Amino acid sequence: MGTGNCIRRCLLCVGCELLADIDASCYVLDFHVSVATAEELELVYEPFYRILRAKRPGTPIVMATP
């Protein structure tokens, strides 16, 4: 993973931490416009999902993919 991807992933995790502080009834994750490959999609979705699930275990998470 290149430095740019590491920084991007780190920033997304910080953003997810902030998003998870919102008491939403459902979270919808849709990153397909921001990523070009399946590998990049996995790098983005996996940490976002884990953070949201850890902070909001009972809240539905909808994940849209292209």
PDB file of N, H, CA, C and O in Angstrom:
ATOM      1  N   MET A   1       0.860  -1.166   0.000  1.00  0.00           N
ATOM      2  CA  MET A   1       0.000   0.000   0.000  1.00  0.00           C
ATOM      3  C   MET A   1       0.908   1.230   0.000  1.00  0.00           C
ATOM      4  O   MET A   1       1.816   1.330   0.824  1.00  0.00           O
ATOM      5  N   GLY A   2       0.667   2.162  -0.916  1.00  0.00           N
ATOM      6  H   GLY A   2      -0.071   2.081  -1.585  1.00  0.00           H
ATOM      7  CA  GLY A   2       1.463   3.374  -1.000  1.00  0.00           C
ATOM      8  C   GLY A   2       1.125   4.365   0.095  1.00  0.00           C
ATOM      9  O   GLY A   2       0.111   4.241   0.782  1.00  0.00           O
ATOM     10  N   THR A   3       1.996   5.352   0.241  1.00  0.00           N
ATOM     11  H   THR A   3       2.819   5.453  -0.317  1.00  0.00           H
ATOM     12  CA  THR A   3       1.803   6.378   1.274  1.00  0.00           C
ATOM     13  C   THR A   3       0.483   7.114   1.090  1.00  0.00           C
ATOM     14  O   THR A   3      -0.211   7.396   2.067  1.00  0.00           O
ATOM     15  N   GLY A   4       0.128   7.429  -0.161  1.00  0.00           N
ATOM     16  H   GLY A   4       0.691   7.200  -0.955  1.00  0.00           H
ATOM     17  CA  GLY A   4      -1.136   8.113  -0.430  1.00  0.00           C
ATOM     18  C   GLY A   4      -2.331   7.317   0.044  1.00  0.00           C
ATOM     19  O   GLY A   4      -3.268   7.873   0.617  1.00  0.00           O
ATOM     20  N   ASN A   5      -2.302   6.005  -0.195  1.00  0.00           N
ATOM     21  H   ASN A   5      -1.541   5.553  -0.660  1.00  0.00           H
ATOM     22  CA  ASN A   5      -3.401   5.150   0.260  1.00  0.00           C
ATOM     23  C   ASN A   5      -3.459   5.078   1.776  1.00  0.00           C
ATOM     24  O   ASN A   5      -4.547   5.050   2.350  1.00  0.00           O
ATOM     25  N   CYS A   6      -2.303   5.046   2.435  1.00  0.00           N
ATOM     26  H   CYS A   6      -1.419   5.068   1.968  1.00  0.00           H
ATOM     27  CA  CYS A   6      -2.268   5.009   3.903  1.00  0.00           C
ATOM     28  C   CYS A   6      -2.886   6.279   4.486  1.00  0.00           C
ATOM     29  O   CYS A   6      -3.692   6.221   5.415  1.00  0.00           O
ATOM     30  N   ILE A   7      -2.503   7.411   3.933  1.00  0.00           N
ATOM     31  H   ILE A   7      -1.849   7.459   3.178  1.00  0.00           H
ATOM     32  CA  ILE A   7      -3.036   8.689   4.414  1.00  0.00           C
ATOM     33  C   ILE A   7      -4.532   8.754   4.167  1.00  0.00           C
ATOM     34  O   ILE A   7      -5.298   9.158   5.042  1.00  0.00           O
ATOM     35  N   ARG A   8      -4.941   8.355   2.979  1.00  0.00           N
ATOM     36  H   ARG A   8      -4.319   8.027   2.269  1.00  0.00           H
ATOM     37  CA  ARG A   8      -6.374   8.369   2.631  1.00  0.00           C
ATOM     38  C   ARG A   8      -7.174   7.480   3.582  1.00  0.00           C
ATOM     39  O   ARG A   8      -8.226   7.871   4.086  1.00  0.00           O
ATOM     40  N   ARG A   9      -6.651   6.276   3.815  1.00  0.00           N
ATOM     41  H   ARG A   9      -5.795   5.958   3.405  1.00  0.00           H
ATOM     42  CA  ARG A   9      -7.336   5.334   4.706  1.00  0.00           C
ATOM     43  C   ARG A   9      -7.421   5.882   6.128  1.00  0.00           C
ATOM     44  O   ARG A   9      -8.451   5.748   6.789  1.00  0.00           O
ATOM     45  N   CYS A  10      -6.348   6.491   6.590  1.00  0.00           N
ATOM     46  H   CYS A  10      -5.511   6.599   6.053  1.00  0.00           H
ATOM     47  CA  CYS A  10      -6.313   7.065   7.929  1.00  0.00           C
ATOM     48  C   CYS A  10      -7.348   8.184   8.068  1.00  0.00           C
ATOM     49  O   CYS A  10      -8.071   8.253   9.062  1.00  0.00           O
ATOM     50  N   LEU A  11      -7.408   9.057   7.063  1.00  0.00           N
ATOM     51  H   LEU A  11      -6.820   9.001   6.256  1.00  0.00           H
ATOM     52  CA  LEU A  11      -8.387  10.149   7.090  1.00  0.00           C
ATOM     53  C   LEU A  11      -9.810   9.617   7.061  1.00  0.00           C
ATOM     54  O   LEU A  11     -10.688  10.153   7.736  1.00  0.00           O
ATOM     55  N   LEU A  12     -10.044   8.568   6.285  1.00  0.00           N
ATOM     56  H   LEU A  12      -9.331   8.133   5.736  1.00  0.00           H
ATOM     57  CA  LEU A  12     -11.378   7.975   6.238  1.00  0.00           C
ATOM     58  C   LEU A  12     -11.760   7.384   7.597  1.00  0.00           C
ATOM     59  O   LEU A  12     -12.914   7.485   8.012  1.00  0.00           O
ATOM     60  N   CYS A  13     -10.802   6.770   8.288  1.00  0.00           N
ATOM     61  H   CYS A  13      -9.864   6.688   7.951  1.00  0.00           H
ATOM     62  CA  CYS A  13     -11.081   6.205   9.608  1.00  0.00           C
ATOM     63  C   CYS A  13     -11.423   7.304  10.609  1.00  0.00           C
ATOM     64  O   CYS A  13     -12.316   7.138  11.440  1.00  0.00           O
ATOM     65  N   VAL A  14     -10.714   8.422  10.526  1.00  0.00           N
ATOM     66  H   VAL A  14      -9.990   8.556   9.850  1.00  0.00           H
ATOM     67  CA  VAL A  14     -11.029   9.551  11.405  1.00  0.00           C
ATOM     68  C   VAL A  14     -12.431  10.057  11.104  1.00  0.00           C
ATOM     69  O   VAL A  14     -13.208  10.332  12.018  1.00  0.00           O
ATOM     70  N   GLY A  15     -12.752  10.178   9.825  1.00  0.00           N
ATOM     71  H   GLY A  15     -12.121   9.955   9.082  1.00  0.00           H
ATOM     72  CA  GLY A  15     -14.099  10.606   9.433  1.00  0.00           C
ATOM     73  C   GLY A  15     -15.162   9.629   9.915  1.00  0.00           C
ATOM     74  O   GLY A  15     -16.248  10.037  10.326  1.00  0.00           O
ATOM     75  N   CYS A  16     -14.850   8.354   9.866  1.00  0.00           N
ATOM     76  H   CYS A  16     -13.968   8.023   9.532  1.00  0.00           H
ATOM     77  CA  CYS A  16     -15.793   7.339  10.327  1.00  0.00           C
ATOM     78  C   CYS A  16     -16.011   7.437  11.825  1.00  0.00           C
ATOM     79  O   CYS A  16     -17.134   7.282  12.304  1.00  0.00           O
ATOM     80  N   GLU A  17     -14.947   7.692  12.563  1.00  0.00           N
ATOM     81  H   GLU A  17     -14.035   7.818  12.174  1.00  0.00           H
ATOM     82  CA  GLU A  17     -15.087   7.865  14.022  1.00  0.00           C
ATOM     83  C   GLU A  17     -16.065   9.001  14.315  1.00  0.00           C
ATOM     84  O   GLU A  17     -16.911   8.886  15.202  1.00  0.00           O
ATOM     85  N   LEU A  18     -15.947  10.082  13.576  1.00  0.00           N
ATOM     86  H   LEU A  18     -15.260  10.176  12.855  1.00  0.00           H
ATOM     87  CA  LEU A  18     -16.859  11.225  13.770  1.00  0.00           C
ATOM     88  C   LEU A  18     -18.283  10.853  13.357  1.00  0.00           C
ATOM     89  O   LEU A  18     -19.242  11.189  14.051  1.00  0.00           O
ATOM     90  N   LEU A  19     -18.415  10.163  12.234  1.00  0.00           N
ATOM     91  H   LEU A  19     -17.635   9.890  11.670  1.00  0.00           H
ATOM     92  CA  LEU A  19     -19.733   9.747  11.755  1.00  0.00           C
ATOM     93  C   LEU A  19     -20.403   8.805  12.756  1.00  0.00           C
ATOM     94  O   LEU A  19     -21.610   8.892  12.982  1.00  0.00           O
ATOM     95  N   ALA A  20     -19.630   7.920  13.345  1.00  0.00           N
ATOM     96  H   ALA A  20     -18.650   7.849  13.161  1.00  0.00           H
ATOM     97  CA  ALA A  20     -20.177   6.947  14.291  1.00  0.00           C
ATOM     98  C   ALA A  20     -20.684   7.607  15.566  1.00  0.00           C
ATOM     99  O   ALA A  20     -21.450   6.998  16.313  1.00  0.00           O
ATOM    100  N   ASP A  21     -20.272   8.835  15.824  1.00  0.00           N
ATOM    101  H   ASP A  21     -19.651   9.331  15.217  1.00  0.00           H
ATOM    102  CA  ASP A  21     -20.784   9.567  16.986  1.00  0.00           C
ATOM    103  C   ASP A  21     -22.218  10.059  16.781  1.00  0.00           C
ATOM    104  O   ASP A  21     -22.893  10.443  17.736  1.00  0.00           O
ATOM    105  N   ILE A  22     -22.677  10.041  15.526  1.00  0.00           N
ATOM    106  H   ILE A  22     -22.129   9.729  14.750  1.00  0.00           H
ATOM    107  CA  ILE A  22     -24.054  10.443  15.224  1.00  0.00           C
ATOM    108  C   ILE A  22     -24.976   9.262  15.495  1.00  0.00           C
ATOM    109  O   ILE A  22     -24.746   8.163  14.991  1.00  0.00           O
ATOM    110  N   ASP A  23     -26.007   9.484  16.280  1.00  0.00           N
ATOM    111  H   ASP A  23     -26.193  10.377  16.690  1.00  0.00           H
ATOM    112  CA  ASP A  23     -26.952   8.418  16.620  1.00  0.00           C
ATOM    113  C   ASP A  23     -27.966   8.264  15.483  1.00  0.00           C
ATOM    114  O   ASP A  23     -29.106   8.716  15.591  1.00  0.00           O
ATOM    115  N   ALA A  24     -27.540   7.627  14.405  1.00  0.00           N
ATOM    116  H   ALA A  24     -26.614   7.260  14.318  1.00  0.00           H
ATOM    117  CA  ALA A  24     -28.383   7.444  13.221  1.00  0.00           C
ATOM    118  C   ALA A  24     -29.220   6.175  13.354  1.00  0.00           C
ATOM    119  O   ALA A  24     -28.871   5.269  14.110  1.00  0.00           O
ATOM    120  N   SER A  25     -30.327   6.117  12.613  1.00  0.00           N
ATOM    121  H   SER A  25     -30.611   6.853  11.998  1.00  0.00           H
ATOM    122  CA  SER A  25     -31.136   4.903  12.609  1.00  0.00           C
ATOM    123  C   SER A  25     -30.580   3.887  11.603  1.00  0.00           C
ATOM    124  O   SER A  25     -30.908   2.702  11.670  1.00  0.00           O
ATOM    125  N   CYS A  26     -29.735   4.355  10.667  1.00  0.00           N
ATOM    126  H   CYS A  26     -29.468   5.317  10.613  1.00  0.00           H
ATOM    127  CA  CYS A  26     -29.117   3.493   9.661  1.00  0.00           C
ATOM    128  C   CYS A  26     -27.940   4.244   9.044  1.00  0.00           C
ATOM    129  O   CYS A  26     -27.987   5.466   8.903  1.00  0.00           O
ATOM    130  N   TYR A  27     -26.908   3.534   8.686  1.00  0.00           N
ATOM    131  H   TYR A  27     -26.870   2.541   8.801  1.00  0.00           H
ATOM    132  CA  TYR A  27     -25.781   4.117   7.963  1.00  0.00           C
ATOM    133  C   TYR A  27     -25.754   3.530   6.558  1.00  0.00           C
ATOM    134  O   TYR A  27     -25.932   2.323   6.391  1.00  0.00           O
ATOM    135  N   VAL A  28     -25.534   4.361   5.553  1.00  0.00           N
ATOM    136  H   VAL A  28     -25.389   5.341   5.689  1.00  0.00           H
ATOM    137  CA  VAL A  28     -25.415   3.907   4.170  1.00  0.00           C
ATOM    138  C   VAL A  28     -24.029   4.287   3.677  1.00  0.00           C
ATOM    139  O   VAL A  28     -23.679   5.466   3.628  1.00  0.00           O
ATOM    140  N   LEU A  29     -23.243   3.279   3.313  1.00  0.00           N
ATOM    141  H   LEU A  29     -23.528   2.321   3.353  1.00  0.00           H
ATOM    142  CA  LEU A  29     -21.886   3.495   2.815  1.00  0.00           C
ATOM    143  C   LEU A  29     -21.885   3.304   1.306  1.00  0.00           C
ATOM    144  O   LEU A  29     -22.281   2.250   0.809  1.00  0.00           O
ATOM    145  N   ASP A  30     -21.441   4.316   0.584  1.00  0.00           N
ATOM    146  H   ASP A  30     -21.118   5.172   0.988  1.00  0.00           H
ATOM    147  CA  ASP A  30     -21.391   4.256  -0.878  1.00  0.00           C
ATOM    148  C   ASP A  30     -20.146   4.996  -1.338  1.00  0.00           C
ATOM    149  O   ASP A  30     -20.161   6.219  -1.477  1.00  0.00           O
ATOM    150  N   PHE A  31     -19.067   4.256  -1.574  1.00  0.00           N
ATOM    151  H   PHE A  31     -19.055   3.262  -1.461  1.00  0.00           H
ATOM    152  CA  PHE A  31     -17.785   4.852  -1.936  1.00  0.00           C
ATOM    153  C   PHE A  31     -17.422   4.626  -3.395  1.00  0.00           C
ATOM    154  O   PHE A  31     -16.311   4.975  -3.796  1.00  0.00           O
ATOM    155  N   HIS A  32     -18.303   4.059  -4.204  1.00  0.00           N
ATOM    156  H   HIS A  32     -19.205   3.776  -3.878  1.00  0.00           H
ATOM    157  CA  HIS A  32     -17.890   3.643  -5.538  1.00  0.00           C
ATOM    158  C   HIS A  32     -17.402   4.789  -6.417  1.00  0.00           C
ATOM    159  O   HIS A  32     -16.625   4.547  -7.342  1.00  0.00           O
ATOM    160  N   VAL A  33     -17.816   6.003  -6.173  1.00  0.00           N
ATOM    161  H   VAL A  33     -18.446   6.200  -5.422  1.00  0.00           H
ATOM    162  CA  VAL A  33     -17.344   7.138  -6.958  1.00  0.00           C
ATOM    163  C   VAL A  33     -15.912   7.504  -6.564  1.00  0.00           C
ATOM    164  O   VAL A  33     -15.147   8.006  -7.387  1.00  0.00           O
ATOM    165  N   SER A  34     -15.555   7.252  -5.312  1.00  0.00           N
ATOM    166  H   SER A  34     -16.176   6.844  -4.643  1.00  0.00           H
ATOM    167  CA  SER A  34     -14.246   7.649  -4.787  1.00  0.00           C
ATOM    168  C   SER A  34     -13.137   6.654  -5.067  1.00  0.00           C
ATOM    169  O   SER A  34     -11.962   6.995  -4.931  1.00  0.00           O
ATOM    170  N   VAL A  35     -13.475   5.440  -5.452  1.00  0.00           N
ATOM    171  H   VAL A  35     -14.430   5.163  -5.562  1.00  0.00           H
ATOM    172  CA  VAL A  35     -12.458   4.411  -5.641  1.00  0.00           C
ATOM    173  C   VAL A  35     -12.546   3.820  -7.046  1.00  0.00           C
ATOM    174  O   VAL A  35     -13.621   3.746  -7.641  1.00  0.00           O
ATOM    175  N   ALA A  36     -11.393   3.403  -7.560  1.00  0.00           N
ATOM    176  H   ALA A  36     -10.519   3.463  -7.077  1.00  0.00           H
ATOM    177  CA  ALA A  36     -11.334   2.935  -8.945  1.00  0.00           C
ATOM    178  C   ALA A  36     -11.290   1.413  -9.077  1.00  0.00           C
ATOM    179  O   ALA A  36     -11.689   0.869 -10.106  1.00  0.00           O
ATOM    180  N   THR A  37     -10.805   0.720  -8.034  1.00  0.00           N
ATOM    181  H   THR A  37     -10.481   1.162  -7.197  1.00  0.00           H
ATOM    182  CA  THR A  37     -10.633  -0.734  -8.132  1.00  0.00           C
ATOM    183  C   THR A  37     -11.291  -1.441  -6.956  1.00  0.00           C
ATOM    184  O   THR A  37     -11.623  -0.830  -5.941  1.00  0.00           O
ATOM    185  N   ALA A  38     -11.468  -2.736  -7.123  1.00  0.00           N
ATOM    186  H   ALA A  38     -11.198  -3.233  -7.948  1.00  0.00           H
ATOM    187  CA  ALA A  38     -12.035  -3.551  -6.041  1.00  0.00           C
ATOM    188  C   ALA A  38     -11.108  -3.548  -4.825  1.00  0.00           C
ATOM    189  O   ALA A  38     -11.574  -3.576  -3.685  1.00  0.00           O
ATOM    190  N   GLU A  39      -9.812  -3.513  -5.067  1.00  0.00           N
ATOM    191  H   GLU A  39      -9.434  -3.490  -5.992  1.00  0.00           H
ATOM    192  CA  GLU A  39      -8.846  -3.493  -3.964  1.00  0.00           C
ATOM    193  C   GLU A  39      -8.990  -2.211  -3.138  1.00  0.00           C
ATOM    194  O   GLU A  39      -8.969  -2.249  -1.907  1.00  0.00           O
ATOM    195  N   GLU A  40      -9.136  -1.078  -3.831  1.00  0.00           N
ATOM    196  H   GLU A  40      -9.153  -1.047  -4.830  1.00  0.00           H
ATOM    197  CA  GLU A  40      -9.334   0.198  -3.125  1.00  0.00           C
ATOM    198  C   GLU A  40     -10.650   0.191  -2.362  1.00  0.00           C
ATOM    199  O   GLU A  40     -10.728   0.714  -1.250  1.00  0.00           O
ATOM    200  N   LEU A  41     -11.676  -0.394  -2.948  1.00  0.00           N
ATOM    201  H   LEU A  41     -11.613  -0.819  -3.851  1.00  0.00           H
ATOM    202  CA  LEU A  41     -12.980  -0.484  -2.294  1.00  0.00           C
ATOM    203  C   LEU A  41     -12.866  -1.264  -0.987  1.00  0.00           C
ATOM    204  O   LEU A  41     -13.431  -0.868   0.032  1.00  0.00           O
ATOM    205  N   GLU A  42     -12.136  -2.368  -1.026  1.00  0.00           N
ATOM    206  H   GLU A  42     -11.678  -2.690  -1.854  1.00  0.00           H
ATOM    207  CA  GLU A  42     -11.931  -3.170   0.186  1.00  0.00           C
ATOM    208  C   GLU A  42     -11.177  -2.379   1.251  1.00  0.00           C
ATOM    209  O   GLU A  42     -11.502  -2.464   2.436  1.00  0.00           O
ATOM    210  N   LEU A  43     -10.177  -1.613   0.836  1.00  0.00           N
ATOM    211  H   LEU A  43      -9.913  -1.544  -0.126  1.00  0.00           H
ATOM    212  CA  LEU A  43      -9.403  -0.808   1.787  1.00  0.00           C
ATOM    213  C   LEU A  43     -10.265   0.243   2.476  1.00  0.00           C
ATOM    214  O   LEU A  43     -10.005   0.602   3.624  1.00  0.00           O
ATOM    215  N   VAL A  44     -11.280   0.734   1.790  1.00  0.00           N
ATOM    216  H   VAL A  44     -11.491   0.442   0.857  1.00  0.00           H
ATOM    217  CA  VAL A  44     -12.151   1.769   2.344  1.00  0.00           C
ATOM    218  C   VAL A  44     -13.275   1.162   3.182  1.00  0.00           C
ATOM    219  O   VAL A  44     -13.503   1.585   4.315  1.00  0.00           O
ATOM    220  N   TYR A  45     -13.973   0.177   2.633  1.00  0.00           N
ATOM    221  H   TYR A  45     -13.788  -0.167   1.712  1.00  0.00           H
ATOM    222  CA  TYR A  45     -15.147  -0.386   3.308  1.00  0.00           C
ATOM    223  C   TYR A  45     -14.817  -1.106   4.612  1.00  0.00           C
ATOM    224  O   TYR A  45     -15.488  -0.916   5.627  1.00  0.00           O
ATOM    225  N   GLU A  46     -13.782  -1.930   4.573  1.00  0.00           N
ATOM    226  H   GLU A  46     -13.237  -2.084   3.749  1.00  0.00           H
ATOM    227  CA  GLU A  46     -13.482  -2.774   5.736  1.00  0.00           C
ATOM    228  C   GLU A  46     -13.257  -1.968   7.014  1.00  0.00           C
ATOM    229  O   GLU A  46     -13.901  -2.254   8.024  1.00  0.00           O
ATOM    230  N   PRO A  47     -12.370  -0.972   7.008  1.00  0.00           N
ATOM    231  CA  PRO A  47     -12.184  -0.225   8.255  1.00  0.00           C
ATOM    232  C   PRO A  47     -13.414   0.590   8.643  1.00  0.00           C
ATOM    233  O   PRO A  47     -13.730   0.704   9.827  1.00  0.00           O
ATOM    234  N   PHE A  48     -14.101   1.152   7.670  1.00  0.00           N
ATOM    235  H   PHE A  48     -13.843   1.059   6.708  1.00  0.00           H
ATOM    236  CA  PHE A  48     -15.307   1.925   7.959  1.00  0.00           C
ATOM    237  C   PHE A  48     -16.344   1.022   8.636  1.00  0.00           C
ATOM    238  O   PHE A  48     -16.942   1.396   9.645  1.00  0.00           O
ATOM    239  N   TYR A  49     -16.548  -0.169   8.067  1.00  0.00           N
ATOM    240  H   TYR A  49     -16.062  -0.473   7.248  1.00  0.00           H
ATOM    241  CA  TYR A  49     -17.517  -1.105   8.630  1.00  0.00           C
ATOM    242  C   TYR A  49     -17.135  -1.501  10.054  1.00  0.00           C
ATOM    243  O   TYR A  49     -17.982  -1.483  10.948  1.00  0.00           O
ATOM    244  N   ARG A  50     -15.894  -1.850  10.270  1.00  0.00           N
ATOM    245  H   ARG A  50     -15.206  -1.864   9.545  1.00  0.00           H
ATOM    246  CA  ARG A  50     -15.452  -2.289  11.606  1.00  0.00           C
ATOM    247  C   ARG A  50     -15.630  -1.201  12.658  1.00  0.00           C
ATOM    248  O   ARG A  50     -16.062  -1.482  13.776  1.00  0.00           O
ATOM    249  N   ILE A  51     -15.303   0.028  12.307  1.00  0.00           N
ATOM    250  H   ILE A  51     -14.952   0.256  11.399  1.00  0.00           H
ATOM    251  CA  ILE A  51     -15.450   1.143  13.252  1.00  0.00           C
ATOM    252  C   ILE A  51     -16.923   1.381  13.559  1.00  0.00           C
ATOM    253  O   ILE A  51     -17.307   1.496  14.723  1.00  0.00           O
ATOM    254  N   LEU A  52     -17.748   1.455  12.516  1.00  0.00           N
ATOM    255  H   LEU A  52     -17.436   1.361  11.571  1.00  0.00           H
ATOM    256  CA  LEU A  52     -19.184   1.670  12.748  1.00  0.00           C
ATOM    257  C   LEU A  52     -19.796   0.537  13.565  1.00  0.00           C
ATOM    258  O   LEU A  52     -20.558   0.782  14.500  1.00  0.00           O
ATOM    259  N   ARG A  53     -19.464  -0.698  13.215  1.00  0.00           N
ATOM    260  H   ARG A  53     -18.845  -0.898  12.455  1.00  0.00           H
ATOM    261  CA  ARG A  53     -20.048  -1.850  13.914  1.00  0.00           C
ATOM    262  C   ARG A  53     -19.614  -1.862  15.381  1.00  0.00           C
ATOM    263  O   ARG A  53     -20.415  -2.200  16.254  1.00  0.00           O
ATOM    264  N   ALA A  54     -18.375  -1.504  15.662  1.00  0.00           N
ATOM    265  H   ALA A  54     -17.725  -1.230  14.954  1.00  0.00           H
ATOM    266  CA  ALA A  54     -17.893  -1.487  17.046  1.00  0.00           C
ATOM    267  C   ALA A  54     -18.604  -0.418  17.872  1.00  0.00           C
ATOM    268  O   ALA A  54     -18.942  -0.648  19.033  1.00  0.00           O
ATOM    269  N   LYS A  55     -18.830   0.758  17.269  1.00  0.00           N
ATOM    270  H   LYS A  55     -18.555   0.945  16.326  1.00  0.00           H
ATOM    271  CA  LYS A  55     -19.463   1.856  17.997  1.00  0.00           C
ATOM    272  C   LYS A  55     -20.985   1.771  18.004  1.00  0.00           C
ATOM    273  O   LYS A  55     -21.624   2.247  18.943  1.00  0.00           O
ATOM    274  N   ARG A  56     -21.569   1.177  16.978  1.00  0.00           N
ATOM    275  H   ARG A  56     -21.049   0.790  16.216  1.00  0.00           H
ATOM    276  CA  ARG A  56     -23.029   1.095  16.834  1.00  0.00           C
ATOM    277  C   ARG A  56     -23.443  -0.335  16.476  1.00  0.00           C
ATOM    278  O   ARG A  56     -23.901  -0.581  15.360  1.00  0.00           O
ATOM    279  N   PRO A  57     -23.287  -1.278  17.411  1.00  0.00           N
ATOM    280  CA  PRO A  57     -23.541  -2.689  17.096  1.00  0.00           C
ATOM    281  C   PRO A  57     -24.972  -3.004  16.683  1.00  0.00           C
ATOM    282  O   PRO A  57     -25.195  -3.987  15.976  1.00  0.00           O
ATOM    283  N   GLY A  58     -25.937  -2.211  17.094  1.00  0.00           N
ATOM    284  H   GLY A  58     -25.756  -1.413  17.667  1.00  0.00           H
ATOM    285  CA  GLY A  58     -27.319  -2.508  16.754  1.00  0.00           C
ATOM    286  C   GLY A  58     -27.875  -1.693  15.597  1.00  0.00           C
ATOM    287  O   GLY A  58     -29.044  -1.849  15.244  1.00  0.00           O
ATOM    288  N   THR A  59     -27.068  -0.834  15.005  1.00  0.00           N
ATOM    289  H   THR A  59     -26.119  -0.708  15.293  1.00  0.00           H
ATOM    290  CA  THR A  59     -27.541   0.030  13.926  1.00  0.00           C
ATOM    291  C   THR A  59     -27.289  -0.632  12.569  1.00  0.00           C
ATOM    292  O   THR A  59     -26.176  -1.083  12.300  1.00  0.00           O
ATOM    293  N   PRO A  60     -28.319  -0.695  11.707  1.00  0.00           N
ATOM    294  CA  PRO A  60     -28.126  -1.290  10.375  1.00  0.00           C
ATOM    295  C   PRO A  60     -27.099  -0.502   9.561  1.00  0.00           C
ATOM    296  O   PRO A  60     -27.030   0.724   9.640  1.00  0.00           O
ATOM    297  N   ILE A  61     -26.306  -1.234   8.779  1.00  0.00           N
ATOM    298  H   ILE A  61     -26.363  -2.230   8.715  1.00  0.00           H
ATOM    299  CA  ILE A  61     -25.335  -0.634   7.869  1.00  0.00           C
ATOM    300  C   ILE A  61     -25.626  -1.175   6.468  1.00  0.00           C
ATOM    301  O   ILE A  61     -25.554  -2.381   6.234  1.00  0.00           O
ATOM    302  N   VAL A  62     -25.951  -0.283   5.549  1.00  0.00           N
ATOM    303  H   VAL A  62     -26.009   0.697   5.739  1.00  0.00           H
ATOM    304  CA  VAL A  62     -26.184  -0.658   4.154  1.00  0.00           C
ATOM    305  C   VAL A  62     -24.935  -0.293   3.376  1.00  0.00           C
ATOM    306  O   VAL A  62     -24.454   0.837   3.453  1.00  0.00           O
ATOM    307  N   MET A  63     -24.404  -1.262   2.617  1.00  0.00           N
ATOM    308  H   MET A  63     -24.794  -2.181   2.554  1.00  0.00           H
ATOM    309  CA  MET A  63     -23.188  -1.033   1.854  1.00  0.00           C
ATOM    310  C   MET A  63     -23.508  -1.164   0.370  1.00  0.00           C
ATOM    311  O   MET A  63     -23.848  -2.249  -0.103  1.00  0.00           O
ATOM    312  N   ALA A  64     -23.400  -0.055  -0.367  1.00  0.00           N
ATOM    313  H   ALA A  64     -23.124   0.827   0.017  1.00  0.00           H
ATOM    314  CA  ALA A  64     -23.670  -0.056  -1.799  1.00  0.00           C
ATOM    315  C   ALA A  64     -22.349  -0.207  -2.555  1.00  0.00           C
ATOM    316  O   ALA A  64     -21.343   0.399  -2.188  1.00  0.00           O
ATOM    317  N   THR A  65     -22.362  -1.010  -3.599  1.00  0.00           N
ATOM    318  H   THR A  65     -23.180  -1.503  -3.897  1.00  0.00           H
ATOM    319  CA  THR A  65     -21.187  -1.182  -4.453  1.00  0.00           C
ATOM    320  C   THR A  65     -21.633  -1.110  -5.905  1.00  0.00           C
ATOM    321  O   THR A  65     -22.799  -1.341  -6.226  1.00  0.00           O
ATOM    322  N   PRO A  66     -20.671  -0.779  -6.789  1.00  0.00           N
ATOM    323  CA  PRO A  66     -21.042  -0.699  -8.215  1.00  0.00           C
ATOM    324  C   PRO A  66     -21.334  -2.056  -8.806  1.00  0.00           C
ATOM    325  O   PRO A  66     -21.659  -2.158  -9.989  1.00  0.00           O
TER     326      PRO A  66
END
